[in-house]
Amino acid sequence: MTRMRAVDAAVAILVKEGVRHAFGLPGAAINPFYSALRAHQAASGVSIRHILARHVEAASHMAEGYTRATPGAIGVCVGTSGPAGTDMITGLYSASADSIPILAITGQAPVSRLHKEDFQAVDIAAIAAPVTKWATTVREPGQVPGAFAKAFHVMRSGRPGPVLIDLPIDVQQAEIDFDVDTYEPLPVHRPAATRAQVEKVLDMLAVAERPLIVAGGGVIGADACAELVELAELLDVPVIPTLMGWGAIPDDHPLMAGMAGLQTAHRYGNATLLASDFVLGIGNRWANRHTGGLDVYRAGRTFVHVDIEPTQIGRVFAPDYGVVSDAGAFLREMLAAARERELPRRTAWVRECAERKGSMQRRTHFDDVPVKPQRVYEEMNKAFGPDVRYVTTIGLSQIAAAQLLHVYRPRHWINAGQAGPLGWTGPAAIGVCVADPDATVVALSGDYDFQFMIEELAVGAQFNLPYLHIVVNNSYLGLIRQAQRAFDMDYCVQLGFDNINSPEVDKYGVDHVKVAEGLGCKAIRVTDPRELGAAFDRARQLMAVHRVPVVVEVVLERVTNIAMGTELDAVVEFEDLARTAADAPTATIPLS
């Protein structure tokens, strides 16, 4: 056995578990951990590269972006005691809500002073418990290795999610006996569907005339998108991905039937779901912004729900049949069973779905100045190929993007789905850049989301993490303004003002170009839609030359209402459908 500090054992375990990057801020109560990071690199040559955030909440979102970008990865965020941990709570909530495993490590006051209101001593484990799978303050040095081993086991088993480990400073520094060479990760448990269960599902599918597969984020989390596409092709069943499952099947695949929902959805996706008679949900949670009212969503349809978490089955509504299983295990078992059957072909149903996709397209081509947001997404479709990784969170910008952009790969739409915290986009994009440094990463924000954690641009500049941040600026809380229409008001949502230092922004308030440049980045402002393509090209050139984030701010018209509603059959459209191919030139299939 080797004698070492508990915190040195913790770092050795992180390396053994595959951790190669961490995001955080040092502080007095976590400095022993940072000393262990430094010592481990010096002793072994195997380093955990640390990215210094400017805000601890941002570090937690960087960890989220990192995890979401790569199958099997676990992002790590680190902070000191007290407010560092409380700053992480939003990130832990976001990760928990979307089933994203991240590990939060915090420093803490000495064990003997935890009950004495010591400086920055807070019961962070109790605070974090509702938004983690497990949160613990380790009070005995000898329990540190076990706590870290359990953390990875808990994060990876069942429904994935975040864990917080809180380390008192004296526990970090105490010496323990630990043999790192014989350390092994604990076995991961994931429930798997049985042959009898998938045979039952296939029997139910066989009698359906207009079946659909709803593919959720669990399919992407299980790294089972290839199996999903293969099964859809084998069964001849169209697929509707949820927002968290977007990219599980390419947008241009003949069986990709569009997304359904109240906001982040396609008109043809909603129409197809309403025309179906059978829905097989895999790794999804029937989110209310996907379903709308359950009476409309469920009417005339049979439902099967497959989820890794037993208590998720029946949480929103009781399906006709439920299967507790990892999405990948279910899909593999379904494929094996389906190959042994004579399967019905659904040529007419598939053709009907394709016809809707070819005729119910929203218009994107507008030449208006100020710019209409639809044109921005059209130009993004032109500028960025199928390998681009989009990162975004919440707002009219995200809703319109989900209606109009195209995604062709899993983990190439990286979105805080359930929690939707403002400020998430920039830090998450940095995490994606760290995970995949060769990727073209395009972050998308409204002006308010962008302003929430704008300081993190300096992190990209300091660590040479280039990404393109598109800011669609209408100087409004656009989504809230649109929601206020129901109250006949436009109240406390205006962000514009006369900027005495930047009259050129013309009452739009914050000069995002100057702020970005002051933080060490490059920035371009666009006011004419005809300049968008050239601006995106220029941004990519600047990223390649300077290796820093590049902001492209697009000045939008102040008020644009984006399609949304309260029921799948009552989505309010504010623009006419595309009538010709010129109205939607970047559609995945030509307008029919």
N, C-alpha and C positions, 0 to 999 in steps of 0.2 A: 504494500500500500504506500501511496505517496502522500506526504504531508503538504498541505497547501491551504491557502485562504478559501473560505467558502465561495467567495466571488470568483476566484480563479477556476474553481470547479464549474461554476455556472457558465463562464465563458467557454470552457472546454466542451461542455455539453451543447451549447449553442452551435459550435463548429461541427460537432458530431452529428447534430440534427440537420445539418445542411445550411445553416445561416451564414450568409456571406456579406450582408449589408444590414445596417441599422440606421435609424433616423432619430435624432433627439437633440437634447441640450444638456450639457453637464451642469452640475450644481454641487454644493457642499455635501449633501447627503447621499449623492450617487457617485461621487468622485472615486471611491474604491472600485466600483464597477469599471469606470473609465480607465483606471490604472491597470485593471486586469485585461481590458481590451489591448492596451498598449503592450503590456508584458507578454501576452500570448503571441502577438505578432513578432516581437523580438525573439522569443524563444523557439517558435515553431516555423515561422515564415508564412503561416496560414493566417490571413488577416480577415477581420470583419471590417469592411470599409464603412466608415461612419460619415453620414451626411448631416451637417449642422443646420438644423432648421432655425427659423427666426421666431417661431411660436410653437408651443408644445402641441396645441391642437393640430397645427399643420403637420407636425411630425407623425401624429397618428394617422392623418389622411395620406401622407406619403407612404406609410406602411400598408395602408389599404390599397392604394394604387399599385404598389409593388406586388402584393399578393394576387390581386385581380388579373395582373398581366401574364402570369406564368403558372401553368399547372404544377401543383405540389409545393409552390413557394409559400413561405410564411414571412410576412413583414414584421419587423421588430421596431418598436418605438421606445425611447428611453427618456426619463426625466427625473428630476430631483423630487424632494418631498413637497407636501402641501399643494400649492397651486399648480404645479406641473401635472400632478395626477388628476386634479379636477379639470384642468384644461383638456386632458385626454378623453373625458367622458363623452363628448360629442362624437369623436372618432370611434370609440368603443360602441356607442349606440348605433352608428352607421354600419359598422362591421357586423354587429349582432343582427341587425335588421335584415341584412342581405346575405347572411350566412358566410361571412368572410373571416377566416382565421388570421388574427394578428396577435402578437404577444406584446403586451405593455409591461415595462419594467420600471418601477419607481423606487427612489430612495425613501428612507424614513428615519425618524428620530430614533435614538437608542431604545431598546426594549424597556429599560427601567424607567423611561420618561414618557412612555406612550400615554399614560393616564394623567400627566401633569401639565397639560396644555403647553407643551414644549413648542419652540418656534417652528412653525410650518409643520407641525404634527397634526395630521388629520386621519381619520379612519377611512382611508381610501378604499380598502377592500369592501367595507360596508356600502360606500357610495357607489362603487362600480358593480356590485353584485347584480342589480337588475339588468345591466346591459352587457354582461359577460356570461360565458358558460361556467367560469370559475374565477374567483378572485380571492386572493389569500395574502395575509401578512405572515411571513415566515419568521417565527420567533426563536427557533432553535437552529444553530448553524448546521448541525448534522442533517437537518431536513432539506437543506437547499438542493442537493442533487435530486432527491425524490420529487421535490416540488417542480423542478424544471422538466424532469422526465414525465411527470403527470401532465404538465401543461401541454406538451406536444401531443401526448396521447388524447387528451380531452379535445384539443383544437381539431384534430384530424378524425376523431371517431364520430359516428352518427352525423347529425346535422352540424357542419363546421361552424365555428364561431370563435370569438376572441377570449383571451385569458389575460388577467393582470396578476403579476407577482410583485409584491411590495417587500422591500428588503431593508430592515433597520440597519443603520450604519455599523453598529457593533456586530451584527450577524454577518454582514459582508466581510468584515475584517478578521473574524475568528478563524482559527486554523482547524481543519478537519482532515480525516484520512479519506482519500478518494483515489480509485484506480481508473483513470480515464481510458486506459487501453482496453479494458474489458466492458466499457459502457456500451449498451445497445439500446436503441429506441424501443419503447414498449409496443407490442402488437396493436394495430389499429382495428377497431371493430366497426363494420358497416353491414347492416342487414341486407340480405339478398333475396330476391324473389325466388320462389320454388317453381318447378315445372308445372305443378298442378295450378298454381296461380296464373301463370302466363297462358296456359291452355284455356282457363276460364275467360281471360281477357280476349283471346283469339276467337273463342266461341261467341262472345258478345259482339265483337267486330264483324264476324261473318254475317250476322243478320242485319247489320246497319247498311243503309243505302247511301248515306251522305256523311261519312265519318271524317273527323279531324283529329290531329294530334296537336295539343297545346304543349309546347316545349318551354319549360321554365329555366331559371338560372341553375337549378340542380343538374341539368344536363351538361352545362358548361363546367360547373364545379367538379363534376365527376370525370371531366375530360372525355366525354362520350359522344361528341358531336358527329363523328364519322359513323358511329353505330346508329345514331338517330337518322341520319340521311339514308343509310343503307336500309333501315327498317321501313322508312317511308316509301322508298322506291320498291321494296319487296312487296309491301302491302298495297301500294298504289293509293296512299292516303295523303292528302295535303296537310301541311304543317303551318300552324300559327304560333310563332314565338312570342313569348311575353317580352316586356322591355328588358328584363334581366337575362332573357334567353336569346335576345337578338344577336344574330351572327352564328347561331347553332346550325342553321341552314343558310346557304348563301341567298342573298336577296334576288339573284337572277336565276335561281333554281326553279324548274317548272312546277315543283310541288310547294314552293314557298308561297303561301296564300295571303300574306300580309299580317300585320299586327292588329289585334282587336283591343278596344278600350274606349274610355271616355275622352282621353287627351292624346296620349302617345300611340296613335293608331292610324290605320289606313281606312279609307272609306270602303274599299273592296274587302279588307279584312273583317270589318264589322258585318258587312253584308253576307260574307261567306259563313261566318260563325252563326248568324241568325238563320241561315238556310240549312244548317247541319242538323243531323238527328242523333249523332253520337260524338262524344268528346272524350278523348283519352289524354288526361293531364299528367305530364311526367316532370317531376321536380319543380312544380310550381305551387303557389300558395293561394290562388284565387284572390289576388289583391283587388280591393274595391275599385281602383281606377282601371283595372282590366275588366271586371265584371259589370260594373254599374249595379243597378237594382237586380237582385237575384231572381225576381219573378220573370223579368224579361230574359235574363241570361240563361235561365234553366228551362224555360218553357219548351216542351216538346222534344227535349234532348235527354239521352241517357249519358251518365257520367261515370268514368273510372278515374280514380285519383291514385297516383303512385308517388310516394314521398318517403324520404329516408327517416323522417321524424314521426313516430307513431301518433303523437298527439296533434299532428297537423291534419291527419285524416279526419274529416268531419268538423274541423275548427270553424270554417266559414259556412259550409253546408254539407250535409251528409250525402256522399256520392252513392251511386247504385252499387259500386264495388270499390273497395280500397285495397291497396297493396303497399305494405311497408317494405321499402327497398331502396338501396342506392340506385340512382338513375342508370348508371353504367351497368350494374349487375342485372337490372331489369331488362335493359335493351339487349344485352348479350343473350339472356335466356329467351327473350322473345324471338330473336333472330334464329336461334337454334331450333325452337319449336316451329316457327313459321316455315322454315326451309323444308320441314317434313310434311307440310300440308299442301293441298291444292287450294290456292287462294283465289277469291273472286277478283276480277278486274273491274275497275270503276272508271272506265274511259269517259263516260258521259259526265260524271260528277267532276272529274279532274278538268275536263274541258270547260265546264260551266264556271269553275273557280278561276281558270285562266282568262276566260272572257271578261269576268268582272275586273280582274287585275289589269286587263288591257283597255278598259273603258272608263273606270271610275278613278281617274288620276286627278290629283289636285294641281292647279296651275302654279308654275314656278317662275315663268318668264314675265318680268315687269321691268320697264325702263325708267320708272319714276325716280325723281330726285326731290327730297331725300329718298334714300334707298328703302325699298320694301324688303322685309326680311326673307321672303321666299326666294328672292333672287340670290341672296347670299348662299343659300344651301344648294341652289342650282350650280353656282360657280364652284362651290366646294366639291360637288360631284364631278365636275369637269377637271378640277385641278389635282385631285388626289386619287390615286389608284386603289385597287382592292386591298392593298397591304397597309393602308393608313390605320392608325389606332386613334379613335375618337375618345375624348374624355370630357365628361360634363356632369352637372348635378341637376338643378331644378330651375324652373322659370319658363317664360314663354320661349326663350331661346332653345331650351332642351325639348320642349313639346313640339315646336315647329321642326326642329332637327329630326326628331323621331318620325315625324310625318313625311319628311322630304329627303333626308339623306339616304345613302345606301351602305349597307354593311355586308361584307362577304366572308368574314372569318370569325371564329369564336375568339372572345377576349379582345375584339377590336372595337367594341362598343363598351366602354368602361364608365359606368353610371352609378351614382349613389341613388338607388331606386326607392327604398321605403322611407328613409330618413330625410334625404334631400337637403343636407345642410348647406346654406350659402357659404361661399369661400372654399368649398371642397375641391373645386376643379383644378386650380393651380397646383396645390400641394400633391394631389393625386397624380397629376400629369408628371410631376417630378419623380414620383415613385415609379411610374411606368417607364420613364426614361432610364432610371437606374436599372430596372429589371431587364429592359430591352434597349440597350444603347444605340443599336443600329436602326431602330424603327423610326418611321415618320410619325411623330406624335402630334396630334392637333387637338388642343383644348378649345372648348367653346363655352363662353360666358356671356351673360348679360352684364351691363355695367355694374349692377349692384353686387352680384356674385364676385365679379372681378375685384371690386374694392374691398371686400371683406378680408382677404388675406393677400393683398397686393404685395406686401413686403417679401413674400416668398420668392418673388422674381429674383431677388438678390441671391438666393440659394442656387438657382439655376445658373446665374452668372458666375458665382464663386467656384462652383464645382463643374463648370463647363457641361451643362446638361441642356442642350438645345431642344426646344420644342416650339411650335407655332401656337400662339394663343390668340384666337379670334374673339374679339369683343364686339358684340352687336349692341350698340349704344343708342338707346332711345331716351336716356336721361329720365327714366321712369321705373318704378316697381311695376313692370308691365303685367305680370300675372295677377298681382293683387289689384291693380287698377281694373283689369278685366272682371275679376270676381266682384268688385264693388259696383259693377253695373246693376247687379241685383238689388242694391240698396240705393240706387239712383244717386251715387256720389263719386267723387274723384278726390279723395281726402287723404292727406299725409303720405302721398305716394310719389310726389314730384321731386326729382333730384336736381333739376336744373337751377342755375343761378348765374349771375354775371361774374365771371372770373376776372378779377381786376388784373391778373398777371397774364391771362391768355384770352384776349378778346376774340381771337380767331375761332374759339370753340363755340361762339355764337349762342350763349345762354344755355349750353349743355352742361356747364358746371366744371367738373374735374377734367383737367388736361391729362388724359391717360398717357399720351405720348411723352410729355415731360417727366411724369412720374416714372414710367418704365425706363426712360433713359437715365434718370437719376439713380435708379437701382442697378445700373450696369448692363441694361439690355438694349435692344434695338426696337424701334417702333415705327409704324406707318399708319397714317390716317387716310381713309378712303371715303369720299363723299359722292362719287358717281359710280353706278353699277358697272359701267363699261371699264372701269379701272380695276375691278376685283381680281380678274385673272392675272394681270400683270403684278398686282400687289402680292398675291400668293407666291408667284414665281420669285419675286424679289425677296420675299421673306425667307424662302428656302435657300436662296443664295447667301443671304446674311447669316443664317444659321450655320451653313457649311463653312463660311469664312471665319466667323467670330466665335462659334461654339457657345452661344448664349441663347436664351429664349428671345423670340421675336414676337412682338405684339402687333397684330393688324386690327386696328379699330375701324369699324364700319359705322358711319353716322346714319342711323335709321330715321325714318319718319317717326314722330313722337308717339303716335297711337296706331297700333295694328292689333286687331282682334284675330286670334288664332282659333281654329275649329276646336270645339269641345262641347260637352253636354253632360246630362245626368243619367242617360240611358243609352244603350248601344243603338237603339232605334230613334234616338232623339238628339243626335249630335248636331249642334248648330254650325253651319258653314257660313263663312263671311265672304268667300270669293266663289266665283263660278268655277265649275269643273273645267279642266283642260278640254278644249274643243278640237284642237289640232295638235300634231306632233310639235309644232313650234311653241305651243303653250307649256309643254313639259318635255323639253328636249333631252333631259338626262334620265327619263324613265327607264326602268330596266327592261321593259318590253315596249315596242312601238304602240302608240295610241291606236286602238282599233275602232 
